[in-house]
Amino acid sequence: MIHLDTNYLIGLVTSPSPLKPQLLAWLKAGEEFAISAVGWSEFLNGPVTPQEIANAFGILAERLYRLVF
């Protein structure tokens, strides 16, 4: 499991990004991801468009590790 920070979320929707090749390699390898609530909140409240938010969630949604309490 790979814990992503806000920089990786931004890198996922920004072109070009030096982080994107690593993220794509992890996705191709089938890695699971975790994102803290703080990291996701920082991303959502940053200068991103609704489409960029949808793109990031669409790419990561099935690979996010979910904790249910």
N, CA, C and O atoms as a GROMACS GRO file, in nm:
protein
  276
    1MET      N    1   0.084  -0.117   0.000
    1MET     CA    2   0.000   0.000   0.000
    1MET      C    3   0.089   0.124   0.000
    1MET      O    4   0.190   0.132   0.071
    2ILE      N    5   0.048   0.220  -0.082
    2ILE     CA    6   0.121   0.344  -0.095
    2ILE      C    7   0.032   0.457  -0.044
    2ILE      O    8  -0.082   0.473  -0.088
    3HIS      N    9   0.086   0.534   0.050
    3HIS     CA   10   0.012   0.647   0.105
    3HIS      C   11   0.050   0.772   0.027
    3HIS      O   12   0.165   0.816   0.030
    4LEU      N   13  -0.047   0.827  -0.045
    4LEU     CA   14  -0.022   0.944  -0.128
    4LEU      C   15  -0.039   1.073  -0.047
    4LEU      O   16  -0.125   1.082   0.041
    5ASP      N   17   0.042   1.172  -0.079
    5ASP     CA   18   0.021   1.304  -0.019
    5ASP      C   19  -0.039   1.396  -0.125
    5ASP      O   20  -0.060   1.355  -0.239
    6THR      N   21  -0.066   1.517  -0.085
    6THR     CA   22  -0.131   1.613  -0.175
    6THR      C   23  -0.052   1.635  -0.303
    6THR      O   24  -0.110   1.651  -0.410
    7ASN      N   25   0.080   1.635  -0.294
    7ASN     CA   26   0.162   1.657  -0.413
    7ASN      C   27   0.136   1.552  -0.520
    7ASN      O   28   0.134   1.584  -0.639
    8TYR      N   29   0.116   1.427  -0.480
    8TYR     CA   30   0.089   1.323  -0.578
    8TYR      C   31  -0.049   1.340  -0.641
    8TYR      O   32  -0.066   1.313  -0.760
    9LEU      N   33  -0.146   1.386  -0.563
    9LEU     CA   34  -0.278   1.412  -0.621
    9LEU      C   35  -0.270   1.523  -0.724
    9LEU      O   36  -0.330   1.514  -0.831
   10ILE      N   37  -0.196   1.628  -0.691
   10ILE     CA   38  -0.178   1.738  -0.786
   10ILE      C   39  -0.103   1.689  -0.909
   10ILE      O   40  -0.138   1.724  -1.022
   11GLY      N   41  -0.001   1.608  -0.887
   11GLY     CA   42   0.076   1.554  -0.999
   11GLY      C   43  -0.005   1.466  -1.091
   11GLY      O   44   0.024   1.456  -1.210
   12LEU      N   45  -0.106   1.403  -1.036
   12LEU     CA   46  -0.191   1.315  -1.116
   12LEU      C   47  -0.272   1.393  -1.218
   12LEU      O   48  -0.298   1.343  -1.327
   13VAL      N   49  -0.311   1.514  -1.185
   13VAL     CA   50  -0.397   1.592  -1.274
   13VAL      C   51  -0.323   1.704  -1.346
   13VAL      O   52  -0.384   1.777  -1.424
   14THR      N   53  -0.193   1.719  -1.322
   14THR     CA   54  -0.114   1.825  -1.383
   14THR      C   55  -0.024   1.766  -1.491
   14THR      O   56   0.039   1.663  -1.470
   15SER      N   57  -0.020   1.832  -1.605
   15SER     CA   58   0.071   1.789  -1.711
   15SER      C   59   0.158   1.906  -1.751
   15SER      O   60   0.107   2.017  -1.765
   16PRO      N   61   0.284   1.887  -1.770
   16PRO     CA   62   0.359   1.768  -1.731
   16PRO      C   63   0.388   1.770  -1.582
   16PRO      O   64   0.393   1.876  -1.519
   17SER      N   65   0.408   1.654  -1.527
   17SER     CA   66   0.440   1.641  -1.385
   17SER      C   67   0.549   1.537  -1.368
   17SER      O   68   0.539   1.428  -1.425
   18PRO      N   69   0.654   1.568  -1.292
   18PRO     CA   70   0.758   1.469  -1.269
   18PRO      C   71   0.709   1.351  -1.185
   18PRO      O   72   0.773   1.246  -1.184
   19LEU      N   73   0.596   1.366  -1.116
   19LEU     CA   74   0.542   1.259  -1.033
   19LEU      C   75   0.452   1.162  -1.111
   19LEU      O   76   0.432   1.048  -1.069
   20LYS      N   77   0.400   1.208  -1.224
   20LYS     CA   78   0.303   1.128  -1.299
   20LYS      C   79   0.358   0.992  -1.346
   20LYS      O   80   0.287   0.892  -1.334
   21PRO      N   81   0.481   0.983  -1.398
   21PRO     CA   82   0.530   0.852  -1.441
   21PRO      C   83   0.533   0.749  -1.327
   21PRO      O   84   0.498   0.632  -1.348
   22GLN      N   85   0.573   0.791  -1.208
   22GLN     CA   86   0.575   0.699  -1.094
   22GLN      C   87   0.434   0.654  -1.058
   22GLN      O   88   0.410   0.536  -1.034
   23LEU      N   89   0.341   0.750  -1.054
   23LEU     CA   90   0.202   0.716  -1.024
   23LEU      C   91   0.145   0.618  -1.125
   23LEU      O   92   0.078   0.522  -1.087
   24LEU      N   93   0.170   0.642  -1.252
   24LEU     CA   94   0.119   0.553  -1.357
   24LEU      C   95   0.180   0.414  -1.346
   24LEU      O   96   0.113   0.314  -1.371
   25ALA      N   97   0.307   0.408  -1.308
   25ALA     CA   98   0.372   0.277  -1.289
   25ALA      C   99   0.307   0.202  -1.173
   25ALA      O  100   0.285   0.081  -1.183
   26TRP      N  101   0.277   0.270  -1.064
   26TRP     CA  102   0.210   0.206  -0.950
   26TRP      C  103   0.071   0.160  -0.989
   26TRP      O  104   0.029   0.051  -0.951
   27LEU      N  105  -0.001   0.243  -1.065
   27LEU     CA  106  -0.135   0.203  -1.110
   27LEU      C  107  -0.129   0.078  -1.195
   27LEU      O  108  -0.208  -0.014  -1.178
   28LYS      N  109  -0.033   0.076  -1.288
   28LYS     CA  110  -0.017  -0.039  -1.377
   28LYS      C  111   0.018  -0.165  -1.298
   28LYS      O  112  -0.022  -0.276  -1.336
   29ALA      N  113   0.092  -0.149  -1.189
   29ALA     CA  114   0.132  -0.262  -1.106
   29ALA      C  115   0.019  -0.309  -1.014
   29ALA      O  116   0.033  -0.410  -0.946
   30GLY      N  117  -0.094  -0.235  -1.012
   30GLY     CA  118  -0.207  -0.275  -0.930
   30GLY      C  119  -0.196  -0.238  -0.783
   30GLY      O  120  -0.262  -0.298  -0.699
   31GLU      N  121  -0.113  -0.141  -0.753
   31GLU     CA  122  -0.096  -0.100  -0.613
   31GLU      C  123  -0.225  -0.045  -0.554
   31GLU      O  124  -0.307   0.013  -0.624
   32GLU      N  125  -0.241  -0.063  -0.423
   32GLU     CA  126  -0.349   0.002  -0.350
   32GLU      C  127  -0.294   0.132  -0.292
   32GLU      O  128  -0.175   0.143  -0.263
   33PHE      N  129  -0.382   0.229  -0.275
   33PHE     CA  130  -0.342   0.360  -0.226
   33PHE      C  131  -0.422   0.398  -0.103
   33PHE      O  132  -0.534   0.350  -0.082
   34ALA      N  133  -0.363   0.484  -0.022
   34ALA     CA  134  -0.433   0.548   0.089
   34ALA      C  135  -0.405   0.697   0.077
   34ALA      O  136  -0.298   0.739   0.034
   35ILE      N  137  -0.504   0.776   0.115
   35ILE     CA  138  -0.491   0.920   0.116
   35ILE      C  139  -0.553   0.969   0.246
   35ILE      O  140  -0.667   0.934   0.277
   36SER      N  141  -0.479   1.048   0.321
   36SER     CA  142  -0.534   1.099   0.446
   36SER      C  143  -0.645   1.200   0.416
   36SER      O  144  -0.651   1.258   0.308
   37ALA      N  145  -0.732   1.218   0.514
   37ALA     CA  146  -0.838   1.317   0.500
   37ALA      C  147  -0.778   1.456   0.483
   37ALA      O  148  -0.832   1.539   0.409
   38VAL      N  149  -0.667   1.481   0.550
   38VAL     CA  150  -0.600   1.611   0.538
   38VAL      C  151  -0.548   1.630   0.396
   38VAL      O  152  -0.566   1.736   0.336
   39GLY      N  153  -0.483   1.527   0.341
   39GLY     CA  154  -0.430   1.536   0.205
   39GLY      C  155  -0.540   1.557   0.102
   39GLY      O  156  -0.526   1.640   0.011
   40TRP      N  157  -0.650   1.482   0.116
   40TRP     CA  158  -0.762   1.495   0.022
   40TRP      C  159  -0.823   1.634   0.035
   40TRP      O  160  -0.858   1.696  -0.066
   41SER      N  161  -0.838   1.684   0.158
   41SER     CA  162  -0.895   1.816   0.180
   41SER      C  163  -0.807   1.925   0.119
   41SER      O  164  -0.857   2.019   0.057
   42GLU      N  165  -0.676   1.913   0.137
   42GLU     CA  166  -0.585   2.011   0.077
   42GLU      C  167  -0.601   2.014  -0.074
   42GLU      O  168  -0.603   2.120  -0.135
   43PHE      N  169  -0.611   1.896  -0.133
   43PHE     CA  170  -0.629   1.886  -0.278
   43PHE      C  171  -0.760   1.951  -0.321
   43PHE      O  172  -0.762   2.031  -0.415
   44LEU      N  173  -0.869   1.918  -0.253
   44LEU     CA  174  -1.000   1.970  -0.290
   44LEU      C  175  -1.010   2.121  -0.273
   44LEU      O  176  -1.084   2.186  -0.347
   45ASN      N  177  -0.937   2.176  -0.178
   45ASN     CA  178  -0.943   2.319  -0.151
   45ASN      C  179  -0.835   2.398  -0.223
   45ASN      O  180  -0.825   2.520  -0.206
   46GLY      N  181  -0.756   2.330  -0.301
   46GLY     CA  182  -0.651   2.398  -0.377
   46GLY      C  183  -0.706   2.451  -0.507
   46GLY      O  184  -0.826   2.446  -0.532
   47PRO      N  185  -0.618   2.503  -0.590
   47PRO     CA  186  -0.663   2.558  -0.718
   47PRO      C  187  -0.684   2.448  -0.822
   47PRO      O  188  -0.608   2.437  -0.919
   48VAL      N  189  -0.787   2.366  -0.801
   48VAL     CA  190  -0.820   2.260  -0.896
   48VAL      C  191  -0.961   2.282  -0.949
   48VAL      O  192  -1.046   2.341  -0.882
   49THR      N  193  -0.983   2.236  -1.069
   49THR     CA  194  -1.115   2.248  -1.131
   49THR      C  195  -1.200   2.127  -1.091
   49THR      O  196  -1.146   2.024  -1.049
   50PRO      N  197  -1.331   2.138  -1.104
   50PRO     CA  198  -1.417   2.022  -1.079
   50PRO      C  199  -1.379   1.902  -1.167
   50PRO      O  200  -1.389   1.788  -1.123
   51GLN      N  201  -1.336   1.928  -1.289
   51GLN     CA  202  -1.296   1.819  -1.378
   51GLN      C  203  -1.169   1.750  -1.328
   51GLN      O  204  -1.158   1.628  -1.336
   52GLU      N  205  -1.074   1.827  -1.276
   52GLU     CA  206  -0.951   1.767  -1.222
   52GLU      C  207  -0.982   1.682  -1.099
   52GLU      O  208  -0.923   1.576  -1.081
   53ILE      N  209  -1.074   1.727  -1.016
   53ILE     CA  210  -1.116   1.648  -0.900
   53ILE      C  211  -1.179   1.518  -0.946
   53ILE      O  212  -1.148   1.411  -0.894
   54ALA      N  213  -1.268   1.527  -1.044
   54ALA     CA  214  -1.334   1.407  -1.096
   54ALA      C  215  -1.232   1.312  -1.158
   54ALA      O  216  -1.243   1.190  -1.142
   55ASN      N  217  -1.134   1.366  -1.230
   55ASN     CA  218  -1.031   1.282  -1.291
   55ASN      C  219  -0.949   1.208  -1.186
   55ASN      O  220  -0.927   1.087  -1.198
   56ALA      N  221  -0.906   1.278  -1.083
   56ALA     CA  222  -0.827   1.215  -0.977
   56ALA      C  223  -0.907   1.106  -0.907
   56ALA      O  224  -0.857   0.996  -0.886
   57PHE      N  225  -1.030   1.136  -0.872
   57PHE     CA  226  -1.113   1.036  -0.804
   57PHE      C  227  -1.141   0.918  -0.896
   57PHE      O  228  -1.139   0.803  -0.853
   58GLY      N  229  -1.168   0.946  -1.023
   58GLY     CA  230  -1.196   0.839  -1.118
   58GLY      C  231  -1.079   0.744  -1.136
   58GLY      O  232  -1.099   0.623  -1.150
   59ILE      N  233  -0.959   0.797  -1.136
   59ILE     CA  234  -0.840   0.714  -1.152
   59ILE      C  235  -0.812   0.632  -1.026
   59ILE      O  236  -0.773   0.516  -1.035
   60LEU      N  237  -0.832   0.692  -0.910
   60LEU     CA  238  -0.793   0.627  -0.784
   60LEU      C  239  -0.906   0.553  -0.712
   60LEU      O  240  -0.878   0.470  -0.626
   61ALA      N  241  -1.030   0.580  -0.746
   61ALA     CA  242  -1.144   0.532  -0.666
   61ALA      C  243  -1.140   0.382  -0.637
   61ALA      O  244  -1.164   0.342  -0.523
   62GLU      N  245  -1.112   0.302  -0.735
   62GLU     CA  246  -1.115   0.157  -0.714
   62GLU      C  247  -0.990   0.105  -0.644
   62GLU      O  248  -0.986  -0.012  -0.604
   63ARG      N  249  -0.890   0.188  -0.630
   63ARG     CA  250  -0.766   0.143  -0.567
   63ARG      C  251  -0.742   0.206  -0.430
   63ARG      O  252  -0.638   0.182  -0.369
   64LEU      N  253  -0.837   0.286  -0.382
   64LEU     CA  254  -0.821   0.346  -0.251
   64LEU      C  255  -0.857   0.245  -0.143
   64LEU      O  256  -0.960   0.178  -0.150
   65TYR      N  257  -0.773   0.235  -0.045
   65TYR     CA  258  -0.796   0.148   0.070
   65TYR      C  259  -0.901   0.215   0.158
   65TYR      O  260  -0.888   0.331   0.195
   66ARG      N  261  -1.004   0.141   0.190
   66ARG     CA  262  -1.114   0.199   0.269
   66ARG      C  263  -1.116   0.138   0.408
   66ARG      O  264  -1.111   0.016   0.425
   67LEU      N  265  -1.125   0.225   0.506
   67LEU     CA  266  -1.143   0.181   0.644
   67LEU      C  267  -1.285   0.213   0.686
   67LEU      O  268  -1.332   0.325   0.666
   68VAL      N  269  -1.352   0.117   0.744
   68VAL     CA  270  -1.488   0.140   0.791
   68VAL      C  271  -1.488   0.117   0.941
   68VAL      O  272  -1.446   0.011   0.989
   69PHE      N  273  -1.536   0.215   1.014
   69PHE     CA  274  -1.541   0.204   1.160
   69PHE      C  275  -1.683   0.186   1.204
   69PHE      O  276  -1.709   0.174   1.324
   0.00000   0.00000   0.00000
